[in-house]
Amino acid sequence: MMKSTIYNLYKAFKSKRARVLLLCLVHMFSLSAQTPRQDSGAKGLSTAQPLMIGFRVPEEFWSHEFMIFENNKYVMRTLAEYRGKPLILDFWATWCTSCVANFPKLDQLKRLHGDKINFLLVNSFDKDTTKIATVFRGKKTEKYRTQTPSVVLDTFLKQIFPHKAVPIYIWLDHFGKLGALSTSDFLNDNQVKVLLARMKGAQE
């Protein structure tokens, strides 16, 4: 049944680039399925089930309170402000140099598409907030400065989108539906335009 579903999805993709992306997604989700879910309920934290492509994020995705680093300070808030627009989550870690090097790409895409789409960094690996802040403030990473906020000390989002490697990008449409899980190679203007075109088509 799984092979049949993948085959049907494969036929639906016409471009060679889209087919490569699909194969990448299938591979990544097969890895994700092997990742044990961290059940943090015993510590009083929320737990959530992994999300499959085509399904919407749970309601708690929007109401859960996260610690977010923005404008050189840490604040606590929900993701409610991102609701109703496409959202790309960029999972990263301080030890991942390629993750940090890709930060300016998010700012560039935001400048190109403005309020039509949102981007949010997510750090689920590091537990040292001082070390995390150094990435955004330190001289060593000065050329990679970004205006994109980052969720830090995350446990909740990694349960919904389990992964073993970073950077990893989660593509959500304006309904909060998971459209893709990709590597940095597919984070570009053309793919963002495809996401926005689907939103426009759904509204017409």
Secondary structure, DSSP 8 states (H G I E B T S, - for coil): -HHHHHHHHHHH--SHHHHHHHHHHHHHHHHHTTS-----GGGT--------TT-B--THHHHS-EEEEETTEEEEE-SGGGTTS-EEEEEE-TT-HHHHHTHHHHHHHHHHHGGG-EEEEEE-S---HHHHHHHHH-STTGGG-----EEES-SHHHHHS--SSSSEEEEE-TTSBEEEEE-GGG-SHHHHHHHHHHHHHHH-
